[in-house]
Amino acid sequence: MFLPRRYLPSMSALLAFEATARLGSATQAAAELSLTQSAVSRQLKALEDQLGVALLTRAGRGLVLTPRGQDYVREVRGMLQRLAQATVSVQTEAEGGPLNLAILPAFGMHWLAPRLRDFARRHPEVTVNLSTRFAPFDFRGTSFDAAIHFGREDWPGVRYLPLLPETVVPVCAPALIPRPLDDPGQILDYDLLHLDTRPRGWARWLHAVGHHVEPPPGMVFDQFSTMAQAAIHGLGIALLPTFFAEPYLTSGQLVLASEQTSQSIGSYYLVWPAERAEPSALSSFRDWLAGQSAPAERQNQA
């Protein structure tokens, strides 16, 4: 059932409100919208009169959102973003267009990027745009169509395509441990490098190889790339995903500290917002990615 007209503010009033909330000034909002300051003020007053709620209040020489205004502007921005995306979709080719993807840096660089040439060859009508995000976010109010997620199925409001579990392997500089240790428990005699997004990584690995002890604390990193560089320079042993460690092992910059591997604390997924219509570019990418991940998952299970 369509809502009565009285519940639908005018687009010009919503644009004036969003710009003023973002810029903190009706004068700056007017400049951005190519309107006069008085025109923006009239739009703001008309919106507040229609809602019966104060959205903005004056603070010094600027305007700030009221608590109700903070809630409302989030919804308005999400609606404007969805409208812009729908407009872009209509204007692009039916089977193509851009795909805006949020990626995790290690997975994007070492697993996804080498495979994207195949996708580009199969789907020249789709342009993939990549941006880095480290943690789940609200798709509303963003231009992202999908994202790469690590962990469990705990991202609210999305659909999931499982890609592969993360299998990890301990690596270090050749000068630190020339050959893999016979007893994986001997790793505890060395400095261990930790990743802040995998705080239980070493504990799970040790438990998997039969050593039910807590690992000692050590240096903590926010990315696999910086932790790998620390390992290369002999600062300790790093626990890296096999897809990330492979080029370093091939080049000889790193060697296996132990040949034991284990499943880590989660898997990689492609996620996309459940409430949006799925653009054709995302459908093409998801179907292609499912084919890419299936062999990798079988290899991890072997």
C-alpha contacts under 8 A as a table, 3 or more apart, distances in Angstrom:
res1	aa1	res2	aa2	distance
3	L	7	Y	6.59
3	L	8	L	7.72
4	P	7	Y	5.89
4	P	8	L	7.42
5	R	8	L	5.32
6	R	9	P	7.39
6	R	50	Q	7.72
9	P	13	A	6.75
9	P	14	L	6.92
9	P	47	L	6.69
9	P	50	Q	7.51
10	S	13	A	5.29
10	S	14	L	6.46
11	M	14	L	5.12
11	M	15	L	6.14
12	S	15	L	5.15
12	S	16	A	6.12
12	S	43	Q	7.18
13	A	16	A	5.11
13	A	17	F	6.12
13	A	40	V	7.88
13	A	43	Q	4.81
13	A	44	L	6.25
13	A	46	A	7.46
13	A	47	L	6.11
14	L	17	F	5.04
14	L	18	E	6.08
14	L	47	L	7.70
14	L	76	V	7.06
15	L	18	E	5.20
15	L	19	A	6.10
16	A	19	A	5.32
16	A	20	T	6.06
16	A	29	A	6.68
16	A	30	A	7.70
16	A	33	L	7.63
16	A	40	V	5.85
16	A	43	Q	6.59
16	A	44	L	6.75
17	F	20	T	5.20
17	F	21	A	6.02
17	F	43	Q	7.78
17	F	44	L	6.07
17	F	73	V	7.81
18	E	21	A	5.17
18	E	22	R	6.14
18	E	73	V	6.35
18	E	76	V	7.24
18	E	77	R	7.00
19	A	22	R	5.15
19	A	23	L	5.98
19	A	29	A	5.16
19	A	32	E	7.78
20	T	23	L	5.17
20	T	24	G	5.30
20	T	25	S	5.35
20	T	26	A	5.34
20	T	28	Q	7.39
20	T	29	A	5.15
20	T	63	L	7.60
21	A	24	G	5.35
21	A	25	S	7.55
21	A	56	L	7.74
21	A	63	L	7.47
21	A	64	V	6.75
21	A	65	L	6.44
21	A	73	V	7.50
23	L	26	A	7.95
23	L	28	Q	6.52
23	L	29	A	6.55
24	G	28	Q	7.81
24	G	62	G	5.59
24	G	63	L	4.94
24	G	64	V	6.05
25	S	28	Q	5.31
25	S	29	A	6.20
25	S	62	G	5.32
25	S	63	L	5.65
26	A	29	A	4.94
26	A	30	A	5.99
26	A	37	Q	5.98
26	A	40	V	6.28
26	A	41	S	6.61
26	A	63	L	7.68
27	T	30	A	5.10
27	T	31	A	6.41
27	T	36	T	7.69
27	T	37	Q	5.06
28	Q	31	A	5.09
28	Q	32	E	6.31
29	A	32	E	5.11
29	A	33	L	6.15
29	A	37	Q	7.82
29	A	40	V	7.40
30	A	33	L	5.14
30	A	34	S	5.75
30	A	35	L	4.71
30	A	36	T	5.43
30	A	37	Q	5.23
30	A	39	A	7.74
30	A	40	V	6.01
31	A	34	S	5.09
31	A	35	L	6.30
31	A	36	T	7.38
31	A	37	Q	7.95
32	E	35	L	7.81
35	L	39	A	6.35
35	L	40	V	6.88
36	T	39	A	5.17
36	T	40	V	6.54
37	Q	40	V	5.25
37	Q	41	S	6.24
38	S	41	S	4.96
38	S	42	R	6.13
39	A	42	R	5.11
39	A	43	Q	6.32
40	V	43	Q	5.06
40	V	44	L	6.25
41	S	44	L	5.10
41	S	45	K	6.19
42	R	45	K	5.14
42	R	46	A	6.07
43	Q	46	A	5.11
43	Q	47	L	6.17
44	L	47	L	5.16
44	L	48	E	6.26
45	K	48	E	5.17
45	K	49	D	6.03
46	A	49	D	5.09
46	A	50	Q	6.09
47	L	50	Q	5.11
47	L	51	L	6.21
48	E	51	L	5.13
48	E	52	G	5.62
48	E	53	V	5.46
48	E	54	A	5.79
48	E	55	L	6.54
49	D	52	G	5.02
49	D	53	V	7.13
53	V	68	R	7.58
54	A	57	T	7.47
54	A	66	T	6.95
54	A	68	R	7.44
54	A	69	G	7.20
55	L	65	L	5.85
55	L	66	T	5.36
55	L	67	P	7.77
55	L	68	R	6.15
55	L	69	G	4.11
55	L	70	Q	7.75
56	L	63	L	6.16
56	L	64	V	5.48
56	L	65	L	4.47
56	L	66	T	5.41
56	L	69	G	6.41
57	T	63	L	5.53
57	T	64	V	5.47
57	T	65	L	6.27
57	T	66	T	6.46
58	R	61	R	7.11
58	R	62	G	5.85
58	R	63	L	4.48
58	R	64	V	6.21
59	A	62	G	5.38
59	A	63	L	5.63
59	A	64	V	6.40
60	G	63	L	7.85
65	L	68	R	7.69
65	L	69	G	5.12
65	L	70	Q	5.71
66	T	69	G	4.82
66	T	70	Q	6.20
67	P	70	Q	5.14
67	P	71	D	6.61
68	R	71	D	5.29
68	R	72	Y	6.21
69	G	72	Y	4.99
69	G	73	V	5.97
70	Q	73	V	5.41
70	Q	74	R	6.60
71	D	74	R	5.59
71	D	75	E	6.89
72	Y	75	E	5.30
72	Y	76	V	6.20
73	V	76	V	4.87
73	V	77	R	5.98
74	R	77	R	5.29
74	R	78	G	6.26
74	R	141	G	7.61
75	E	78	G	5.12
75	E	79	M	6.17
76	V	79	M	5.08
76	V	80	L	6.12
77	R	80	L	5.10
77	R	81	Q	6.03
77	R	140	R	7.99
77	R	141	G	5.57
78	G	81	Q	5.12
78	G	82	R	6.16
78	G	140	R	4.90
78	G	141	G	4.15
78	G	142	T	7.66
79	M	82	R	5.16
79	M	83	L	6.13
79	M	141	G	7.58
80	L	83	L	5.05
80	L	84	A	6.14
80	L	141	G	7.85
81	Q	84	A	5.06
81	Q	85	Q	6.15
81	Q	140	R	7.49
81	Q	141	G	5.51
81	Q	142	T	6.84
81	Q	143	S	7.16
82	R	85	Q	5.03
82	R	86	A	6.08
82	R	140	R	7.72
82	R	141	G	7.58
83	L	86	A	5.07
83	L	87	T	6.18
84	A	87	T	5.07
84	A	88	V	6.24
85	Q	88	V	5.08
85	Q	89	S	6.12
85	Q	143	S	7.42
86	A	89	S	5.04
86	A	90	V	6.26
87	T	90	V	5.18
87	T	91	Q	6.27
88	V	91	Q	5.07
88	V	92	T	6.17
89	S	92	T	5.28
89	S	93	E	7.71
89	S	94	A	7.84
89	S	97	G	7.31
89	S	279	P	7.38
90	V	93	E	7.64
90	V	94	A	7.66
92	T	96	G	6.87
92	T	97	G	5.46
93	E	96	G	5.23
93	E	97	G	6.12
94	A	97	G	7.91
94	A	280	S	7.13
95	E	125	E	7.07
95	E	280	S	5.50
95	E	281	A	6.64
96	G	125	E	4.68
96	G	126	V	4.78
96	G	127	T	7.89
96	G	280	S	6.30
96	G	281	A	5.21
97	G	125	E	6.40
97	G	126	V	5.06
97	G	127	T	6.22
97	G	281	A	6.21
98	P	126	V	5.65
98	P	127	T	4.61
98	P	128	V	5.94
98	P	129	N	7.07
98	P	281	A	6.81
99	L	126	V	6.82
99	L	127	T	5.96
99	L	128	V	4.78
99	L	129	N	5.98
99	L	144	F	7.76
99	L	145	D	6.30
99	L	281	A	5.97
99	L	282	L	6.41
100	N	128	V	6.11
100	N	129	N	4.81
100	N	130	L	6.23
100	N	131	S	7.80
100	N	143	S	6.74
100	N	144	F	4.86
100	N	145	D	5.32
100	N	146	A	6.83
101	L	128	V	7.06
101	L	129	N	6.01
101	L	130	L	5.09
101	L	131	S	6.42
101	L	144	F	5.72
101	L	145	D	6.08
101	L	146	A	5.15
101	L	147	A	5.26
101	L	148	I	7.68
102	A	130	L	5.93
102	A	131	S	4.96
102	A	132	T	5.51
102	A	133	R	5.76
102	A	144	F	6.61
102	A	146	A	6.45
102	A	147	A	4.36
102	A	148	I	6.23
103	I	107	F	7.38
103	I	108	G	5.71
103	I	130	L	6.64
103	I	131	S	6.06
103	I	132	T	4.99
103	I	133	R	5.90
103	I	134	F	7.76
103	I	147	A	5.79
103	I	148	I	5.00
103	I	149	H	7.68
104	L	107	F	5.58
104	L	108	G	5.69
104	L	132	T	5.82
104	L	133	R	5.99
104	L	134	F	5.88
104	L	148	I	6.32
104	L	149	H	7.37
105	P	108	G	5.09
105	P	109	M	5.93
105	P	132	T	6.15
105	P	133	R	7.92
105	P	134	F	7.94
105	P	223	Q	7.98
106	A	109	M	5.31
106	A	110	H	5.92
106	A	111	W	7.76
106	A	223	Q	7.58
106	A	224	F	6.49
106	A	225	S	7.11
106	A	244	F	6.92
107	F	110	H	5.48
107	F	111	W	5.20
107	F	112	L	6.32
107	F	244	F	7.65
108	G	111	W	5.83
108	G	112	L	4.78
108	G	113	A	5.74
109	M	112	L	6.24
109	M	113	A	5.27
109	M	114	P	7.55
110	H	113	A	6.39
110	H	114	P	6.83
110	H	243	F	6.55
110	H	244	F	5.80
111	W	114	P	6.26
111	W	115	R	7.14
111	W	243	F	6.49
111	W	244	F	7.67
112	L	115	R	5.42
112	L	116	L	6.37
113	A	116	L	5.25
113	A	117	R	7.82
114	P	117	R	6.91
115	R	118	D	5.72
115	R	119	F	7.02
116	L	119	F	4.99
116	L	120	A	6.17
117	R	120	A	5.04
117	R	121	R	6.16
118	D	121	R	5.09
118	D	122	R	6.24
119	F	122	R	5.10
119	F	123	H	5.80
119	F	124	P	7.94
119	F	285	F	7.55
119	F	288	W	7.00
120	A	123	H	5.11
120	A	124	P	5.18
120	A	126	V	7.36
120	A	127	T	7.85
121	R	124	P	5.91
123	H	126	V	5.79
123	H	284	S	7.62
124	P	127	T	7.40
126	V	281	A	5.88
133	R	136	P	7.74
135	A	149	H	7.80
136	P	149	H	7.29
136	P	155	W	6.49
138	D	141	G	7.47
138	D	142	T	7.66
139	F	142	T	5.48
139	F	143	S	7.66
139	F	144	F	6.60
139	F	145	D	7.91
139	F	273	P	6.54
144	F	147	A	7.34
145	D	272	W	6.27
145	D	273	P	7.49
145	D	282	L	7.09
146	A	270	L	6.92
146	A	271	V	5.55
146	A	272	W	4.30
146	A	273	P	7.12
146	A	282	L	7.63
147	A	270	L	5.80
147	A	271	V	5.36
147	A	272	W	6.45
148	I	268	Y	6.87
148	I	269	Y	5.70
148	I	270	L	4.80
148	I	271	V	6.31
149	H	268	Y	5.62
149	H	269	Y	5.09
149	H	270	L	6.24
149	H	271	V	6.71
150	F	266	G	6.36
150	F	267	S	5.54
150	F	268	Y	4.51
150	F	269	Y	6.34
151	G	154	D	7.73
151	G	265	I	6.73
151	G	266	G	4.15
151	G	267	S	5.35
151	G	268	Y	6.63
152	R	266	G	5.69
152	R	267	S	6.54
153	E	160	Y	7.46
155	W	158	V	6.43
157	G	273	P	6.05
157	G	274	A	5.69
157	G	275	E	7.30
158	V	271	V	5.94
158	V	272	W	5.25
158	V	273	P	4.36
158	V	274	A	4.66
158	V	275	E	7.81
159	R	271	V	5.43
159	R	272	W	5.52
159	R	273	P	6.32
159	R	274	A	5.53
160	Y	269	Y	6.19
160	Y	270	L	5.80
160	Y	271	V	4.73
160	Y	272	W	7.03
161	L	269	Y	5.41
161	L	270	L	5.02
161	L	271	V	6.42
161	L	286	R	7.68
161	L	290	A	7.41
162	P	267	S	7.40
162	P	268	Y	6.37
162	P	269	Y	4.54
162	P	270	L	6.58
163	L	267	S	7.29
163	L	268	Y	5.38
163	L	269	Y	5.10
163	L	270	L	6.91
163	L	289	L	7.80
163	L	290	A	6.96
163	L	293	S	5.05
163	L	294	A	7.29
163	L	297	E	7.20
164	L	267	S	5.69
164	L	268	Y	5.47
164	L	269	Y	7.36
164	L	293	S	6.28
164	L	294	A	7.83
164	L	296	A	6.65
164	L	297	E	5.04
164	L	300	N	7.86
165	P	263	Q	7.00
165	P	264	S	7.46
165	P	266	G	6.28
165	P	267	S	3.98
165	P	268	Y	6.10
165	P	297	E	6.98
165	P	300	N	7.38
166	E	241	P	6.09
166	E	242	T	7.82
166	E	263	Q	6.13
166	E	264	S	5.55
166	E	265	I	7.74
166	E	266	G	6.47
166	E	267	S	5.49
166	E	268	Y	7.09
167	T	241	P	5.47
167	T	242	T	5.99
167	T	261	T	6.67
167	T	262	S	5.75
167	T	263	Q	4.76
167	T	264	S	5.83
167	T	300	N	7.18
168	V	239	L	6.10
168	V	240	L	5.19
168	V	241	P	4.17
168	V	242	T	5.52
168	V	261	T	5.66
168	V	262	S	5.92
168	V	263	Q	6.57
168	V	264	S	6.39
169	V	239	L	5.49
169	V	240	L	5.51
169	V	241	P	6.26
169	V	242	T	6.16
169	V	245	A	7.77
169	V	256	L	7.40
169	V	258	S	7.55
169	V	259	E	7.33
169	V	260	Q	6.82
169	V	261	T	5.04
169	V	262	S	7.35
170	P	237	I	6.36
170	P	238	A	5.56
170	P	239	L	4.41
170	P	240	L	6.34
170	P	256	L	6.07
170	P	257	A	5.50
170	P	258	S	6.17
170	P	259	E	7.87
170	P	260	Q	7.94
170	P	261	T	7.70
171	V	231	A	7.46
171	V	237	I	5.61
171	V	238	A	5.41
171	V	239	L	6.38
171	V	240	L	7.19
171	V	245	A	7.74
171	V	254	L	6.07
171	V	255	V	5.45
171	V	256	L	4.57
171	V	257	A	5.01
171	V	258	S	7.51
172	C	176	L	6.60
172	C	177	I	6.96
172	C	231	A	5.21
172	C	232	I	6.44
172	C	234	G	6.91
172	C	236	G	6.47
172	C	237	I	4.81
172	C	238	A	6.35
172	C	254	L	5.27
172	C	255	V	5.61
172	C	256	L	6.55
172	C	257	A	6.06
173	A	176	L	5.36
173	A	177	I	6.89
173	A	231	A	5.92
173	A	232	I	4.94
173	A	233	H	6.70
173	A	234	G	5.42
173	A	237	I	7.96
173	A	253	Q	6.50
173	A	254	L	4.85
173	A	255	V	6.17
174	P	177	I	5.59
174	P	178	P	4.95
174	P	179	R	7.77
174	P	252	G	7.74
174	P	253	Q	7.27
174	P	254	L	6.07
174	P	255	V	5.69
175	A	178	P	5.93
175	A	234	G	7.40
176	L	234	G	6.32
176	L	236	G	7.92
177	I	180	P	6.94
177	I	181	L	7.73
177	I	255	V	7.84
177	I	257	A	6.29
178	P	255	V	7.53
179	R	255	V	7.54
179	R	256	L	7.14
179	R	257	A	6.87
180	P	255	V	7.87
180	P	256	L	5.57
180	P	257	A	4.62
180	P	258	S	4.50
180	P	259	E	6.35
181	L	184	P	6.02
181	L	186	Q	6.92
181	L	187	I	7.67
181	L	257	A	5.99
181	L	258	S	5.23
181	L	259	E	7.93
182	D	258	S	7.31
183	D	186	Q	5.69
183	D	258	S	7.94
184	P	187	I	5.78
184	P	206	L	7.91
184	P	209	V	7.08
184	P	258	S	5.93
184	P	260	Q	7.24
185	G	188	L	5.95
185	G	206	L	7.35
185	G	211	H	6.48
186	Q	189	D	5.56
186	Q	190	Y	7.78
187	I	190	Y	5.59
187	I	257	A	7.56
188	L	191	D	7.39
188	L	192	L	7.69
188	L	215	P	7.02
188	L	216	P	7.62
190	Y	236	G	6.58
190	Y	237	I	7.17
191	D	218	G	6.54
191	D	235	L	7.18
191	D	236	G	4.67
191	D	237	I	6.31
192	L	216	P	7.41
192	L	217	P	7.37
192	L	218	G	5.64
192	L	219	M	7.30
192	L	236	G	5.33
192	L	237	I	4.97
192	L	238	A	6.40
193	L	218	G	5.67
193	L	219	M	5.25
193	L	220	V	6.21
193	L	221	F	7.71
193	L	227	M	6.92
193	L	231	A	7.84
193	L	235	L	7.96
193	L	236	G	5.94
193	L	237	I	5.73
193	L	238	A	5.06
193	L	239	L	7.37
194	H	198	R	7.42
194	H	199	P	6.95
194	H	201	G	7.76
194	H	202	W	7.65
194	H	218	G	6.51
194	H	219	M	6.04
194	H	220	V	4.66
194	H	221	F	6.22
194	H	227	M	7.74
194	H	238	A	7.03
194	H	239	L	7.58
195	L	198	R	5.29
195	L	199	P	6.33
195	L	201	G	7.96
195	L	220	V	5.46
195	L	221	F	4.91
195	L	222	D	5.82
195	L	223	Q	6.81
195	L	224	F	7.18
195	L	227	M	7.53
196	D	199	P	5.47
196	D	220	V	6.08
196	D	221	F	5.99
196	D	222	D	5.57
197	T	222	D	7.10
198	R	201	G	5.11
198	R	265	I	7.52
199	P	202	W	7.74
200	R	203	A	5.23
200	R	204	R	6.09
200	R	265	I	7.79
201	G	204	R	5.34
201	G	205	W	6.26
201	G	239	L	7.63
201	G	264	S	6.51
201	G	265	I	6.97
202	W	205	W	5.01
202	W	206	L	6.07
202	W	215	P	6.42
202	W	239	L	7.25
203	A	206	L	5.21
203	A	207	H	6.13
203	A	212	H	7.87
203	A	213	V	7.15
203	A	214	E	5.74
203	A	215	P	5.92
204	R	207	H	5.11
204	R	208	A	6.08
204	R	264	S	7.11
204	R	265	I	7.72
205	W	208	A	5.07
205	W	209	V	6.47
205	W	261	T	7.40
205	W	262	S	5.92
205	W	263	Q	7.79
205	W	264	S	7.46
206	L	209	V	5.30
206	L	210	G	6.41
206	L	211	H	5.10
206	L	212	H	6.49
206	L	213	V	7.16
206	L	215	P	7.91
207	H	210	G	5.14
207	H	211	H	5.00
207	H	212	H	4.84
207	H	213	V	7.23
208	A	211	H	7.38
208	A	262	S	6.32
209	V	260	Q	7.13
209	V	262	S	7.93
221	F	224	F	7.40
221	F	226	T	6.76
221	F	227	M	5.87
222	D	226	T	7.68
222	D	227	M	8.00
223	Q	226	T	5.71
223	Q	227	M	6.47
224	F	227	M	5.05
224	F	228	A	5.97
224	F	240	L	7.04
225	S	228	A	5.15
225	S	229	Q	6.38
226	T	229	Q	5.09
226	T	230	A	6.29
227	M	230	A	5.07
227	M	231	A	6.32
227	M	238	A	6.66
228	A	231	A	5.03
228	A	232	I	6.19
228	A	238	A	6.62
228	A	240	L	7.83
229	Q	232	I	4.95
229	Q	233	H	6.34
230	A	233	H	5.21
230	A	234	G	6.56
230	A	235	L	5.48
230	A	236	G	7.24
231	A	234	G	5.12
231	A	235	L	5.36
231	A	236	G	5.39
231	A	237	I	5.90
231	A	238	A	6.08
231	A	254	L	7.57
232	I	235	L	7.57
232	I	253	Q	6.14
232	I	254	L	6.13
237	I	257	A	7.34
240	L	244	F	6.42
240	L	245	A	5.83
241	P	244	F	5.25
241	P	245	A	6.11
242	T	245	A	5.05
242	T	246	E	5.91
243	F	246	E	5.59
244	F	247	P	7.00
244	F	248	Y	7.94
245	A	248	Y	5.47
245	A	249	L	6.16
246	E	249	L	5.11
246	E	250	T	6.05
247	P	250	T	5.00
247	P	251	S	6.13
248	Y	251	S	5.22
248	Y	252	G	6.13
248	Y	253	Q	5.30
248	Y	254	L	5.43
248	Y	255	V	7.95
249	L	252	G	5.10
249	L	253	Q	6.28
249	L	254	L	5.08
249	L	255	V	5.59
249	L	256	L	7.63
250	T	253	Q	7.86
251	S	254	L	7.67
252	G	255	V	6.53
256	L	259	E	6.26
263	Q	266	G	7.86
264	S	267	S	7.85
270	L	286	R	7.72
273	P	276	R	5.86
274	A	277	A	7.98
278	E	282	L	6.54
278	E	283	S	6.78
279	P	282	L	5.41
279	P	283	S	6.49
280	S	283	S	4.96
280	S	284	S	6.21
281	A	284	S	5.26
281	A	285	F	6.24
282	L	285	F	5.01
282	L	286	R	5.91
283	S	286	R	5.18
283	S	287	D	6.15
284	S	287	D	5.37
284	S	288	W	6.21
285	F	288	W	5.14
285	F	289	L	5.96
286	R	289	L	5.05
286	R	290	A	6.14
287	D	290	A	5.24
287	D	291	G	6.69
288	W	291	G	5.30
288	W	292	Q	6.48
289	L	292	Q	4.93
289	L	293	S	6.11
290	A	293	S	5.33
290	A	294	A	6.21
291	G	294	A	5.53
291	G	295	P	7.55
292	Q	295	P	6.56
292	Q	296	A	7.31
293	S	296	A	5.21
293	S	297	E	6.09
294	A	297	E	5.21
294	A	298	R	6.29
295	P	298	R	5.14
295	P	299	Q	6.21
296	A	299	Q	5.07
296	A	300	N	6.31
297	E	300	N	5.10
297	E	301	Q	6.30
298	R	301	Q	5.09
298	R	302	A	6.20
299	Q	302	A	5.18
